Amino acid sequence: MRLMLADSCKLAIIPRKATAAEQVAIDQEQYKFSQVKVAIDALAFIINNNNTDTIFTVNQIKQLMDGTATDWSQIFSKNKLGKLQVVFDNPGSGATQYFKDSLLNGKDLAKHCFAVNTNPEVIDYVEKNKNAIGIIGLNWISDKDDSKMKGFLNRIKVVEVIPRKITYESLTYKPIQANVAIRQYPFCREIFVIGRQASLTLGNDFINYIIGDQGQRIILKAGLVPAKAPI
């Protein structure tokens, strides 16, 4: 977004709408901007294969993020894996901002939350560290034709999350496309394409392609949920 507002690029794909500050900067520019929702994503939690606790509540996830809990035993009394480590994909990740906004009312994440550089590094770290829990995007576990995905799903476990409002406590939700499409998985986020609407730009053509039938089918195939097409 910084590059686009500085006119160093013409298009940004981000997991949120433009912020109020960004919108002010956009309104001051001489070009009009388009902001189009193209997909729905979700944030999945992965844990080490030695961790037997695979079902979390939203409140337990909040405790992981805000530092209320610093040891696994504070989340699950019988869990002996020790000090918590929460791993994100990179320091500037949209996931960190998502949890600050949705769970922490803008406050900083706990000290045991840190970032590596990529999603594969998150997966590798969780695989090698019993006390870690990692956060990755939905498409990393949803693209059934991705050979890398099939490989790493045997190396880690994917957490299920109990939503805030639920009829039966035994009912849990996995981060899969079906649950994201009907918003039953609690940690969903919208993907937007924001572009400068200068005349005859490839950026506008690309946006139109993404929200068209072919683009939306590609998004579905990649493991996300299309925003503009029936499923």
C-alpha positions as CSV (number, residue, x, y, z in Angstrom):
1,M,0.0,0.0,0.0
2,R,2.9,2.4,0.7
3,L,4.3,1.7,-2.7
4,M,1.0,2.2,-4.4
5,L,0.2,5.5,-2.6
6,A,3.7,6.7,-3.6
7,D,2.9,5.8,-7.2
8,S,5.6,3.1,-7.3
9,C,3.0,0.4,-8.3
10,K,-0.5,0.5,-9.7
11,L,-2.1,-2.4,-7.9
12,A,-2.2,-3.9,-4.4
13,I,-3.8,-7.1,-3.3
14,I,-4.3,-7.1,0.5
15,P,-6.4,-9.0,3.1
16,R,-8.4,-6.0,4.3
17,K,-10.0,-2.7,3.1
18,A,-8.0,0.5,3.0
19,T,-7.5,1.9,6.4
20,A,-8.9,5.4,7.3
21,A,-5.5,6.9,7.0
22,E,-4.9,5.2,3.6
23,Q,-8.3,6.4,2.4
24,V,-7.4,10.0,3.3
25,A,-4.2,9.6,1.3
26,I,-6.1,8.0,-1.6
27,D,-8.7,10.9,-1.6
28,Q,-5.8,13.4,-1.9
29,E,-4.5,11.8,-5.1
30,Q,-5.3,13.0,-8.6
31,Y,-6.3,9.6,-9.7
32,K,-9.4,7.7,-8.6
33,F,-8.9,4.4,-6.9
34,S,-10.9,1.2,-7.2
35,Q,-11.3,-1.2,-4.3
36,V,-12.8,-4.6,-5.2
37,K,-13.4,-7.7,-3.0
38,V,-12.1,-10.7,-4.9
39,A,-11.9,-13.5,-2.4
40,I,-12.4,-14.7,1.2
41,D,-9.5,-16.2,3.1
42,A,-9.1,-17.6,6.5
43,L,-6.2,-18.0,9.0
44,A,-5.4,-21.6,10.0
45,F,-3.5,-22.7,13.1
46,I,-1.1,-25.5,12.9
47,I,0.6,-27.4,15.8
48,N,3.3,-30.0,16.2
49,N,2.4,-33.7,15.7
50,N,3.3,-34.3,19.4
51,N,0.7,-31.9,20.6
52,T,-2.5,-33.8,21.4
53,D,-4.7,-30.7,22.0
54,T,-6.2,-29.9,18.6
55,I,-9.5,-28.1,19.5
56,F,-9.4,-24.5,20.7
57,T,-12.0,-21.9,21.6
58,V,-11.9,-18.4,20.3
59,N,-11.1,-17.2,23.8
60,Q,-8.1,-19.6,24.1
61,I,-6.8,-18.2,20.8
62,K,-7.1,-14.7,22.3
63,Q,-5.1,-15.8,25.3
64,L,-2.3,-17.1,23.0
65,M,-2.2,-13.7,21.3
66,D,-2.5,-11.3,24.2
67,G,-0.1,-13.0,26.6
68,T,-2.7,-14.0,29.2
69,A,-1.3,-17.5,28.7
70,T,2.4,-18.0,28.3
71,D,2.6,-21.8,28.9
72,W,0.6,-24.6,27.3
73,S,-0.6,-25.7,30.7
74,Q,-2.5,-22.5,31.1
75,I,-4.5,-23.3,28.0
76,F,-4.9,-27.1,28.6
77,S,-4.1,-28.2,32.2
78,K,-2.7,-31.6,31.1
79,N,-0.5,-30.2,28.4
80,K,3.2,-30.4,29.3
81,L,4.8,-28.9,26.2
82,G,6.1,-25.8,28.1
83,K,6.4,-22.2,27.0
84,L,4.2,-21.0,24.2
85,Q,5.5,-19.9,20.9
86,V,3.2,-18.3,18.3
87,V,4.8,-18.1,14.8
88,F,3.7,-15.8,11.9
89,D,4.9,-15.8,8.3
90,N,6.7,-12.5,8.2
91,P,7.0,-9.3,10.3
92,G,4.8,-7.3,8.0
93,S,2.2,-10.0,7.8
94,G,-1.5,-9.0,7.4
95,A,-2.2,-11.8,9.9
96,T,-0.6,-9.9,12.7
97,Q,-2.7,-6.8,12.0
98,Y,-5.8,-9.0,11.7
99,F,-5.4,-10.4,15.2
100,K,-4.6,-7.0,16.6
101,D,-7.8,-5.6,15.1
102,S,-10.1,-8.5,15.6
103,L,-9.0,-9.9,19.0
104,L,-6.8,-7.3,20.8
105,N,-8.5,-4.0,20.2
106,G,-5.4,-2.6,18.5
107,K,-3.0,-3.7,21.2
108,D,0.3,-5.4,20.4
109,L,0.7,-9.1,20.3
110,A,2.3,-11.0,23.2
111,K,6.1,-11.2,23.5
112,H,6.0,-14.9,22.6
113,C,4.5,-14.1,19.2
114,F,7.2,-13.7,16.5
115,A,7.7,-13.9,12.7
116,V,9.9,-15.9,10.4
117,N,9.9,-15.0,6.7
118,T,7.6,-17.3,4.7
119,N,4.7,-19.7,5.2
120,P,7.0,-22.8,4.5
121,E,9.3,-21.5,7.3
122,V,6.3,-21.4,9.7
123,I,5.5,-25.0,8.8
124,D,9.1,-26.1,9.3
125,Y,9.4,-24.3,12.6
126,V,6.2,-25.9,14.0
127,E,7.3,-29.3,12.8
128,K,10.6,-29.0,14.7
129,N,9.3,-27.3,17.9
130,K,6.7,-29.1,20.0
131,N,5.7,-26.0,21.9
132,A,5.0,-23.9,18.8
133,I,1.7,-22.9,17.1
134,G,1.8,-21.4,13.6
135,I,-0.5,-19.2,11.6
136,I,-0.8,-19.8,7.9
137,G,-3.3,-18.9,5.1
138,L,-6.2,-21.1,4.1
139,N,-4.9,-21.9,0.7
140,W,-1.8,-23.6,2.2
141,I,-4.1,-26.4,3.4
142,S,-6.8,-26.2,0.8
143,D,-5.2,-26.7,-2.7
144,K,-5.7,-30.4,-3.1
145,D,-3.5,-30.6,-6.2
146,D,-0.5,-29.0,-4.5
147,S,2.1,-31.7,-3.9
148,K,3.9,-29.6,-1.3
149,M,0.6,-29.3,0.7
150,K,0.0,-33.0,0.7
151,G,3.5,-33.5,2.1
152,F,3.5,-31.0,5.0
153,L,0.0,-32.0,6.2
154,N,1.5,-35.3,7.3
155,R,4.2,-33.3,9.3
156,I,1.8,-31.1,11.4
157,K,-1.7,-31.0,12.7
158,V,-4.4,-28.4,11.7
159,V,-6.4,-27.0,14.7
160,E,-10.2,-26.9,14.8
161,V,-11.8,-23.8,16.4
162,I,-15.0,-23.6,18.4
163,P,-16.8,-20.3,17.4
164,R,-18.0,-17.8,20.0
165,K,-21.7,-18.6,19.6
166,I,-22.4,-22.2,19.4
167,T,-25.4,-24.5,20.1
168,Y,-23.5,-27.7,21.0
169,E,-20.0,-27.4,22.6
170,S,-18.9,-30.5,20.8
171,L,-19.4,-28.8,17.5
172,T,-16.1,-27.6,16.0
173,Y,-15.1,-26.1,12.7
174,K,-12.1,-26.7,10.5
175,P,-10.5,-24.1,8.3
176,I,-11.9,-25.4,5.0
177,Q,-13.5,-23.6,2.1
178,A,-17.0,-24.8,2.9
179,N,-16.9,-23.4,6.5
180,V,-15.3,-20.2,5.3
181,A,-17.9,-19.7,2.6
182,I,-20.8,-19.8,5.1
183,R,-18.7,-18.0,7.7
184,Q,-18.8,-20.8,10.3
185,Y,-15.1,-20.7,10.8
186,P,-14.4,-17.7,13.1
187,F,-11.1,-16.4,11.6
188,C,-12.0,-15.3,8.1
189,R,-10.8,-12.2,6.2
190,E,-11.7,-10.6,2.9
191,I,-9.2,-10.1,0.1
192,F,-9.3,-6.8,-1.8
193,V,-7.6,-5.6,-5.0
194,I,-7.0,-1.8,-4.8
195,G,-5.8,-0.1,-8.0
196,R,-5.4,3.3,-9.6
197,Q,-8.1,4.0,-12.1
198,A,-5.9,5.7,-14.8
199,S,-7.2,5.3,-18.3
200,L,-6.3,2.2,-20.3
201,T,-4.3,0.5,-17.6
202,L,-3.5,-3.2,-17.5
203,G,-4.3,-3.0,-13.8
204,N,-8.0,-2.4,-14.4
205,D,-8.1,-5.2,-17.0
206,F,-6.5,-7.5,-14.4
207,I,-9.1,-6.6,-11.8
208,N,-11.8,-7.3,-14.3
209,Y,-10.2,-10.7,-15.0
210,I,-10.0,-11.6,-11.3
211,I,-13.7,-10.9,-10.7
212,G,-14.7,-12.6,-13.9
213,D,-15.7,-16.3,-14.2
214,Q,-12.2,-17.5,-15.1
215,G,-10.5,-15.5,-12.3
216,Q,-13.0,-16.6,-9.7
217,R,-12.6,-20.3,-10.7
218,I,-8.8,-19.9,-10.3
219,I,-9.3,-18.5,-6.8
220,L,-11.5,-21.4,-5.9
221,K,-9.0,-23.9,-7.3
222,A,-6.2,-22.2,-5.3
223,G,-8.0,-23.0,-2.1
224,L,-9.7,-19.7,-1.3
225,V,-13.4,-18.7,-1.5
226,P,-14.4,-16.6,-4.6
227,A,-16.2,-13.4,-3.7
228,K,-18.1,-12.8,-6.9
229,A,-19.2,-16.2,-8.1
230,P,-21.5,-18.9,-6.8
231,I,-19.9,-22.1,-5.5
